[in-house]
Amino acid sequence: MLLPEELCDEILRENYPVEVKRILVAVLTDLDSAQTKFPEWPKDHIHKAAIVAEEAGELVQAALRHTYEGGRYYDMHSEAVQTAAMAIRFLLNTPQLNQTENEN
């Protein structure tokens, strides 16, 4: 879904709670870091999605460790940020579908 620039500006001007702002900054910082460290990104959708799924799997693993093994909350938070960053990278590197594909 493409939002007009004006609508994006309006939404981002809203007074979000500071915690939301901190999370967004963390995700965008991780996104920048990942793009710098790994500038190449797969061309095919399966490998792009696999990167997102790998991060999500690491989040589940961190949550299991936190719940059952006394793992650190920070590890869950960190993996969630990385998952969000890779989901954004997936979206940035996946061209918009044309109208015919959207209808199917």
Secondary structure, 3 states (H helix, E strand, C coil): CCCCHHHHHHHHHCCCCHHHHHHHHHHHHHHHHHHHHCCCCCCCHHHHHHHHHHHHHHHHHHHHHHHHHCCCHHHHHHHHHHHHHHHHHHHHCCCCCCHHHHHC
